[in-house]
Amino acid sequence: MSNRFFSSHYILLPGGQIGRWPIIHFDDHGTIIQIESDFEKFKERPGLEFQSGMMIPAFIDIAPTNIHFNPDVKLINRHFSRGTIILGVSDVASCEQSGFPLLVKSLDDGSSLPQEAGRDAAQVNTPLFERVRSRSGFPISKLAHICEQASEAGRFRSLGQLATGKSPGVLLLKNFDNTNWTLLPHSEIKWLIKPHVDVSNR
């Protein structure tokens, strides 16, 4: 992967702020070199890849320590297709590096994380995006809080935020309410950038 420039109508920034007409410059490892988010200064440039929607960070999902996660291949693929880059679970011995999402032994029981993420026995096998989308009028800003708090709890220092120096993985969110900034039942995401993830120094 070479250096790339992505743009979209909107971007979900740290703290849940929403920027307009961003341009993100990535290096060849998916690390963010620079973010420009200023409508007045937006300009087309060679190599700029424009996407219709909102760029958001990939998800980190941490299951409570008392919940058993069933890591069959179809379920893991479903989590990844729905934007999850890390699954923190208590019943794995170590990080599974063979593909995404990475299965990482949880360092946190998830109790301090937002309840909106739906971490309980009935929901934990359902991808995070599907869980929050099912909640009527779920605020997009809360996706930032969920990602940031899971990153902090799991000590995934390079993930969880679209910010300079981070390598979070980038998703494109489509079909949302851009008046109230909420998810809709038919909201969808797709992968734009799949990062190089190093969890060895957690």
N, C-alpha and C positions, 0 to 999 in steps of 0.2 A: 504494500500500500504506500503510495507516494503522498506528499503534502496535498491536502485538499481544502477547498473553501466551500462551505455550505451556507445557504441563506434560506429564510422562510418568512412567512408573515409575522410570526411571533416566536418568542423564546421564554421558557420558564427559568428565571434567574434564582440564585440563592435567596432564601427567605420568602419565596413565593411571589416575588415581583415578576410582572410580565412585561417584557420588552418588545418593541416592534421593529421589524425589518432588520434583524440581526445578521451579521456575517461572522461565522466561526472558522478560524484557521486551525487545522489539525496537522500535526507532524505525521511521519510514517508509522508511528506506533499508536495513533489515535489520541495522543495527548493534545490538549488545547493550548495552542500558542498564543492566541489572541481572540477576544470577542469584541466586535463592534456592534453596538446597539443604539443607533441614533438615526432616526428617520430622516433628519435634515441632511445627514452626511452620506446616506445610502447611495452607492453607485455600482452599476454593473461593471464587471471586470473579467478578463479572460480566465476561463477555468472555473468560474463561479457556478455551483450547482444549486439552483433554486428549487425549493420544495414548498408545496402549498399546505399550510398547517402551522403547527407549533412544535419547535424542537424542545424536548424534555430529556432529563437524564434517565438512563436505564435504572431499573428497580433492584433494590436489595430487599430480600424477604427473609425474616428470621422467625422460625417456628418456636413456640414455647418449649422448654426443656421436657415437659411432661407429655408432649405430643409425639406420636410416632409418624414419621413421614415415609411414605411408600415410594421409593425411588425407581419405579419401573420406567423403561425408556420412553414410552408414549407420554407418560405424565411429565417427565423431565423436558421432553421436546415441547410440550404444550406450555410449560412455564416459560421457556426461552422464547417461543413464538409470541408470547404475550409480554415480552420486554424484561424478563427477570434475568439478571446477569449473575447474581449470587443467591444461593439458598443456604441459609445458616440453619443447620439441623443438629440436634444433640446426639443422634445415634449413628454418626459416621466417625471413623477413626481419624481421618485426615482429609485434606483437600483432594478432590477428584479432578485432575487436570485434563482429562481426555476430551472435554468439550464443554460448551455452555448449556445451561448455567452451571457454574462451579458449585459443587456440593462441599461446604465448609463446615467443620465442626463449630457449632455455635459457642460463642464466648459470652452470651447474654441470654437470659431466659425470655426476653421480649416483653417483660412486664412494664418496662419504662417507655415502651414505644406506643405511638398513637393507637387508640382503640379502634379508630376508623379503618385500620388496616385489617381488621377481622381475623386476628390470630387466635383461633380456637379449634377444637377437634373437628367441628363440622365444616370448617372452611379452609384449613391449612393446605389441603391438597389442591385447592382451586387457585389458579394464578392470581397474584396480587391485583393486577389490572382488572380482572373480571370481578373480583370482590368489591373494589371501590366503585366500579362502573355500575354495579347493581344497586348502589345506594342513590336514591333519587336526588338529583341536583348536587352531586358531590363537587365541592370547589376544587378547581385545578390547582390552586395555591397549596392545598393540603398535600398534593403529591410531592411537592418540594419538601415539606416538613417530614413526611414519611421517609423519603429517601435520605435526607440529611440526618435524621435521628437514627435510622438503621445503620448508616455509615459510621456514625459516632459510636453506637453501641457495639457494632461488630469490629471496629477498628480497621475499617476498609478506607484508608486515608486518601486514596486517589479517586474514590468513587462518590456517587451521590449528588454531585453538583456540576452544573455547567459553569466552570470557572477556570481562569488561566492556571495552567500547571496541573490540572486534573485530567484523568483519563477515564471518564465515567461510562462511556458508551452513550450513544445518542439515539433517541427514538423520535419519530415523527408522529405527533398526535393529530388526528383528523376527525372532522364531524363533531365539533363541540359547540357549546353556546358561547359565542364571543361577545355577547352583551352582558351576561351575568358571570361569565368565566367559570362555567360548570361543565361536567361531563354529561353526555346524553346516553340513552340506552344503546344507540347505534355508534357511539364513539369507537374509533379504531386506532391502532398504532402499527407502525412498521419500523424495522431497523434501518438506521442510516449508517452508523459507525459501530462496529464491534471492536472493543478495545483489547489491548494487551493488558491482562490483569495479573498483578503480582501480589499474592497474599502472604508471602513468606515472612514479611517484616511487620506483621500485625502486632 
